[in-house]
Amino acid sequence: MKDNEVLTDARIIKLFEPFTLSSVMVVRIACSDLALEGDMALKLFDRRFATQLRKDEKLRPWT
């Protein structure tokens, strides 16, 4: 780990489904080194899980 890196843990509290182009969830984080605490929205884009895009383009689900 580099000197300017900080590690923390996040716990997924809630998922917003169905996923479209991005996965959205509420995560709970406690990182005193960055003064981050509480529930936060996390939006991730990973085209492998872009359910709506796969339906629109008639692509098979990612496995």
C-alpha positions as CSV (number, residue, x, y, z in Angstrom):
1,M,0.0,0.0,0.0
2,K,1.3,3.5,-0.9
3,D,1.6,6.2,1.8
4,N,-1.3,8.2,0.4
5,E,-3.7,5.3,0.1
6,V,-6.4,4.6,2.7
7,L,-8.3,1.3,3.0
8,T,-11.8,1.0,4.3
9,D,-14.8,-1.4,4.2
10,A,-18.2,-0.8,2.9
11,R,-21.4,-2.8,3.6
12,I,-24.2,-2.9,1.0
13,I,-27.4,-1.9,2.7
14,K,-29.8,-1.8,-0.2
15,L,-29.8,-2.5,-4.0
16,F,-32.0,-0.6,-6.4
17,E,-33.2,-3.2,-9.0
18,P,-33.6,-3.8,-11.8
19,F,-30.2,-2.6,-12.9
20,T,-30.3,-0.6,-16.1
21,L,-27.0,0.7,-17.4
22,S,-25.6,1.1,-13.9
23,S,-25.9,-0.7,-10.5
24,V,-27.0,1.6,-7.8
25,M,-26.9,0.8,-4.1
26,V,-26.8,2.3,-0.6
27,V,-23.5,1.4,1.2
28,R,-22.6,2.0,4.8
29,I,-19.0,3.2,5.2
30,A,-16.9,4.2,8.2
31,C,-13.6,5.7,7.3
32,S,-12.4,8.2,10.0
33,D,-9.1,8.8,8.1
34,L,-11.2,10.5,5.3
35,A,-14.0,11.8,7.6
36,L,-16.5,9.6,5.8
37,E,-19.2,7.9,7.9
38,G,-22.8,6.9,7.2
39,D,-24.9,5.7,4.4
40,M,-24.0,6.8,0.9
41,A,-25.2,6.2,-2.7
42,L,-22.8,4.2,-4.8
43,K,-23.4,4.0,-8.6
44,L,-21.2,1.6,-10.6
45,F,-21.1,1.1,-14.3
46,D,-20.1,-2.3,-15.5
47,R,-21.3,-3.2,-19.0
48,R,-21.3,-6.9,-18.1
49,F,-24.3,-6.2,-15.8
50,A,-26.1,-3.7,-18.0
51,T,-29.3,-5.6,-18.0
52,Q,-31.4,-3.0,-19.9
53,L,-28.7,-2.5,-22.6
54,R,-28.5,-6.3,-23.1
55,K,-32.2,-6.5,-23.6
56,D,-32.3,-3.5,-26.0
57,E,-29.4,-5.0,-28.1
58,K,-30.8,-8.5,-27.8
59,L,-27.7,-9.8,-26.2
60,R,-27.4,-12.9,-23.9
61,P,-27.0,-12.3,-20.2
62,W,-23.4,-12.1,-19.0
63,T,-22.1,-15.2,-17.3
